[in-house]
Amino acid sequence: MWQEILESQRGEDPPRLSVEDAIILYDEADFNLLRSVAMERRRYVNRGNTVTYMIDRNVNYTNVCTINCHFCSFYRTPGHAESYTQSYEQISKRISELEDVDGVRVLMQGGVNPELPLKWYTDLIQYLREKHPSIDLDCFSPIEIEGIAEVCGKTTLEVLNELKNAGMHGLPGGGAEMLVDDVRLGLSPMKGSAENWLRVMHEAQSLDLTTSATNVFGFGEKTLHRVKHMEKIRNLQDKALANGWEGFTSFIAWPVQLENNVFGRRSRRRNQTQVGAGPTEYLRHVAISRLFFDNIKHIQGSWPTMGLEVAQMALFGGADDIGSTMMEENVVSASGTEKTCALEAELQETVRRAGFNASRRDSDYNLLDTPDVSSNVQEFPAPPPLQPV
Ligand code: SF4
């Protein structure tokens, strides 16, 4: 059965993969065959032999949050001794450091901080826009937008509009986790339903803000839930494209991290072994996402949670992008990842050793001039380049 489904996915214009067939492939398909068909698809969708990456920086402007997601080790409640909110000058200094290394985008996300009014956000964006005109400001996530809307008494669309007018470039797809309420509401009861995330993203896309879609998995959910998450994103993308909007630039998935958070402690106490995900499961997830998303062009390999080696393997199974330098990361890393920054040379070298050409990109996946900064480490020879389709 899986053989026929997988075979049907070959070629330039295969039929859309149904949820039912995706589940069969996810659970049953031969690992290497699945990945090779995903690789073939990637070569039809993104022709040539280029793998992209971006020089950017994460800034986590506040860790104050009232949402209390069970898998989060980053947030602090209002008034907590370890809570912080960075000043405009502190944020700007971080962006200046990004400019020093040819950065093009800042990804600024934080908690849902009830102490900050909308004006704090719009003034911040305007301030950064003026001080750093060449840096794209991809900021906040749907739940932060909802939090701001609640504080200021406006709709989320009005909040997004004001942020865009202030100079915000994009709304990253953080906080999607698992867009299936059976799973979601048990992990983040205060985060609201999947529909909220989808609605705010739809509004952002209607305003031509750059958006991406994310997915955290490994909460003990079923394959059905994972594919249903993808289906909701695919459906939303259909709507965006039907409206003539850009929609999601990319899909990025990673397994939940289990250290230092309620979810991890609870799972260990219950001796739950079916949480998190190892490299093989992650690579299956990447391959299925490549085949399932016939309307999203870019699939990213995630090095912060899986390591550069596994992210490199993802390039042979559907991914065409290896993420970004990040420079710092404080949210996922609070739950266990150790590597929170990649040098441009590391990303280039990872891509080159896999036989691809590395190219800088911007937040909208436009290719940028790319100096070769990869190191000259030569302990083992790079494999020959694969032939493009
Ligand atoms: S994941 Fe985000 S929304 Fe949830 S508790 Fe952490 S900071 Fe708050």
Residues whose N, C-alpha, C, O or C-beta is under 5 A from the ligand:
A	BS01	SF4	C65 I67 N68 C69 C72 Y75 G110 G111 V112
